[in-house]
């Protein structure tokens, strides 16, 4: 029985792998990198893949419950077959921490017979990053298995010792977050410093705001106090100029990412925002600005009093939604900012303004009624971010 099962499995695996190799070779020689598959090959590839991953899986799962040695062979074959598409899968392992429990939202809780069944389910679910497994079996020989959307590295404060379960962490080499959004996707919810990777694969520390605006994750791009407004990075350096300040030590007083990392975050973001005194006031939408890159790319924008669309703006209590606001940004002159004393476009905050009042940047003329420039230690921030996507549908 074992021999027959192995023969069938290996035959399907070799057929599936040969088709993948053929597809890869054609892709390398095709002028656009995509081979022209015949309908017969497409159907064969689909049928074998579907049968291997769906129909055969049910048979194997029942078969392996009665044949412990076969599990070792199968998991090796499974990893080898998946490595065709994911070369780093050979390094993927589960690390077991006995008598520990991670208290984070779960995908679902299932009934299994052993740790293999539980980890197998996690491998089959792209939203699973770790799992909790009962330490002892029930009277019928089964265990409860909880699949989780996060892990102990993202939520260390929710990781505890206990006497009823073991915790397994999926050590995936491919999780290299490129913005705060990916941490939010995996269940992280505490604001703070996280490791981010740029487009070149280099890591750097960045401050992530994961809870001020539910459903959106923000990465800090720059922050500075009024006392540092005359430094080039916060005065004359436009966003498309490389002008880093303390980029390996995120802080509120004097901080700006280098251009390459700002660009990398931009690629993985849909929105931008500017805030005032975030460390002390958080987000109350007073003296606040938000827009999206599709409607207005603040990084590449250059202009003098040009009307650009924003999603929301508040300056000293003058507010508006989905309207045009006048922006300034000029090389070797001013970083991106608004002049609220101007009545151009469809937004006006001239009541209570001072002459040529600058907001959210540059600060040639300041108004102490504007939160970002209220006092010498008042701060302003620019952020890039995006909405969190739903990781998994209803099961």
N, C-alpha and C positions, 0 to 999 in steps of 0.2 A: 504493500500500500504506500509506504513512504517513498519507495523507488519510483512508483508510477506518478506520484504527486510531484516529485522532483523533476522527472522527465518532462511532464506537461509544462511545469512552470519555467524550466530552463528553455524549452523550445519556444514558448511565447516571448520570453525575455529576449532571446537571440533574434527572433524575427522583428520584434519591436525596435531593438537596438540597431539592427541592420538598416531598417527604414530611416531611423534618425540619422545614421551616419551618411546614408545616401542623400538625405535632405541637406545635411550640413555641407557636403562636398559640392552639391549643386548651388547652394547659396553663396559659396565662396567664389564660384566662377561666373555667376549671373551678374550682368552689368549693374543691376540695382540691388544686388544682395538678396534677392528673393527668387527662388527657383520656380519654374513653371511646372507644377505638378499635374500629371494627368488625372482625370477623374477616378481612374482605377486605383492609382497610388493613394490619392486622397482618401478614398473609401477604405482601402486596406489599412492605412495608418490610423484612421478614426476607429475602425472596428477592433483592431488589435489593442489599441490604447484603451478603448472603452471596456472591452472584455477583461483586459488585464487588471484595470483599476476598480471595476465595479463588480462584475459577475464573479470573477475568480476570487475576489477578496472575501466574499461571504463563505465560500468553500474553504479557503485557507484558514480563516479565523476559527471555524469549527474544527478543522483538522488540527490546527496548532494547539488548541486547548487540550488535546489528548496526546500530543507528541512534542514534549518539551525540547528535544534536540533539534527538531525541525524549525523551531522559532529562530534559532541562531543562524541557520542557513538562510531562512527567508529574509531576516532583517538585513543580512549582508547583501543579498540579491536586490532587495528593495532599494538600499542606499546606492548600490552600483548603478541600477537603472535610472534613478532620479538624478544621479551625478552627471548624466548626459546633458541635462538642462541646468543643473546647479552644481558646478564643480566644487564648491566649497562645502557641499553636504557631507563629504567624507570626514570633515572635522567636527560636524555637529554631534554633540553628545548631550545626555541628560546627567546633571550632577545631582546626586541624592543627598539631602540633609535630613538625617533621621530625627524624628520628633520635633519637627518645625511646621509652622503654618503661616501662609501669607494671606492676610485678610484684605483682599481687594475684590472688586466685582468679578463674578465668574461668568463664563460663557454658558456653561450648563454643567450639571452633575449627572454622571452616568454610573451604571453598575458594571463592574468588570470582575475578572477572575484573578488577575495578577497585575504586577507593575507593567509588564509588556503590553497588555491590552490597553492600559491607561496611556502610556507614552505613545502607543500606536495611534490612538485617537487624537492626541495632541499634534503629532506629525501630520496628520491628515487635515488639520484645521489651521489655516493661515493666520488666524487671530490668536492662536494659543502660544504663549510665551513661557508658561510654567504651569505646574499643576500641584494640587494637594491630593494625597492618597491615604486612605485609612490605614492605620498601622496594624490593625488586626481584622481578621475576617469575621463575617457574620456567621450565624449558625448554618446557613446554606452554602458556605464557602465562598461568598462573594465579598467584594470591597466597594466602597463608594469612591468615586474619582471625580474631582472637580477641576475642570479646565479653566485657566485664568488668562486674562488679557494683558497682564503685566508681569513683572518679576521683582525679585528682592532688591535688585540694583536700582530700579526706578522708584520703588516704594519701600525703602529700608525701614521706615518707622512703623510699617504695618507687618513687619516680619518678626515672629515671636516663637519661642519654644513652647511645646505642649506635649501631652502624653498620648494623644490619640491619632496623630497623623504624621506622615513624612512629606517633605516637599522636594519636588524635582524641578530644577531650572534648566531650561533649554539653552545651552550655550551655543548660540548661533553667531557665527562670525560675520554674517551679512547684515546685522542690525547696526548701521552706521548713520545715526540721525543727522540730517542736514539742516534741521531747524527745530524750533520748540514744538512745532506741530506734531512731529513724529512721537515725541514724548507724551504729548496729550493723547494721541491716538492709542498709546499702549497703557493708558490709565494713570499716568503721573498727574498729580493735581496740586502739588506744592510749588510755590514760586521759589526761585533760587538759581544758583549757578549749575549749569549742565554742560556736558561735553557735546560739542557740535562738530561735524565734519564739513570741510569746504569741498568744492568741486574737484580739487586735486587729491582728496583723501586725507588731508592733514586736519588734525583735531585742534580745537581751541575752546576755551571756556566762554560761555555766554550766559547772560541772565535771561531766564524764561519767566514770563508772566502767564500762568496757566489757569487763573481763576477770576481775574477782575472782570472779564466779560465772558460769561458762560458760552461754551461752544466755539470759542476762538482762542488760539494760542499765539502769543507774541514773543518775538526775540528782540532784545535791546540792541540797537544799532549805534546810538550815541547818546550821551548825557553830559550836561555841563551846568555849572552854576553861573550866576550873573557875574561874579567876580572874575571868571575866566572867559568872559565874552569877547575880549580883545585878542585872544589867541587865534592864530590863523585857522585852526581846525574848526572853530566855532564862529568865525566871523567872515573871512573872505574865501575860504575853501569850499567850492561847490561840491555837491555830493559825488560828482563823477571824477573828482580829484582824489588821489591817494594821500590821506592826511591822518594816519593812525595816532591815537593817544591812549596809552595804557591799555592796549587791547588784550593783553594777557591777564589783566587785573580789572575786571569790570567794576565800576564804581559810579556814583551819581555826580561827582564833582568835576571829573575831567576824563572823559572816555569817548573814544571813537574807533570803530573798526576800520581796518585797511580796506581799500576799494575792492580787492579780489573777494574778500569774505562778505562784503556788503552785496556784491553782485551775486555771489552764491546764494545768499539768503533771499535775494530778490527773485531768483529763479524758482525757489520753493515757497514763495509767498504770493498771495493774491491781493493783500491789502497793506496799507501803511497808516500810521497814526502819529500824532504829536501830542504829548501830555505835559502838564506843568506840575512840578513838585510831587511826582508819583510816590516817592518813598514816604511822604508824610500825609498826602491826601488820597492816595489811591486813584480810583476812577469814579468821579462823581459828575463827569461831563461838564464841569465848569472849566473854561479855558482849555478846550479840547478840540482836536482836529482829526478827521479820519477820511480816507479815500481809498480807491482801489487802483492798482497799477494799470489795469486795462483802460480805465477812463482817464487817468492822469499819471504818467510816469515821472515821479518827482526826482528820480536819480538823473535822468537824461535831460530833463527840462532846463532850458535856458530862455530867459526873457525878462522884459521889464513891464510890470503891471499888466500881465496877460491873464485873461479870465480862464480859469480851469475848474472843472467840476469836482466837487467833494460830496461825500455822503453825509457828513455832519460837521458843523463848525459851531463853536461857542467862544466868543471873545468878550470878556467882561459882562456876560449875561446876554449879549446880542447873539442870537443863535439862528440856525437855519439847517434844513436838510435837503439833499439832492439839488444843489444850486451851484452857480459859478461864483468863484472867489478870486480876487486879484492876487497873483503871486509874482515874486521877484526872485531871480537867481542869475548871477553874472560872474563869469570867471574873473578871478583876481579882484572882485569887488564885494559881492554879497553871496552868502550861502542862501539856500531856499528859505523864504519867509513870506509873511503877509504884512502889508502896510494897512492897518485898520482905519487910518484917518482918511483913506481914499474911499470915495463913494462909487467907484467903478463896479462893473458887473451887476449882479443882482443881490449883493450882500452889502450891508452897511453897518459899521460899528463906529461911525464917526462921533456919535454922541458920547461924551465922556473921554474921547481920545485926546492925546497930545499931538502936536504937529509932527507929521512923518513918523508916527508910532510904529515900531517894528514888533511883530509877534511871531513866536515860535522859532526865532533865529535872527542872526546878525546883530540886532540890538544897537543900532546907531543912535536911536532915540527910544527911551524906555518910559513906561508908565507904571507907576507903583500900584495902580489898581489892577494891573494884569498880573496874574499869579506867578508866571514864570520870572517876572522881573520885580516882584514886590519888595524883595530884600536882597542883600548882597549874597546870601547863601541860598536863595531860591534857585530851583533847577528846572531845566527843560529836557525832554527826552524825545527821541525819534525811534520808532519801532517798525519792524516788518512782521507780518503774520498772515494767518489764514484760518478759515473755519475748519473745525474737526469733522471728519467724515465718519459715518456709521461703519464700524469695523465689520459687523457681521449681521446678517438678516435674522429674522425669527427662525428658531429651530423647531 
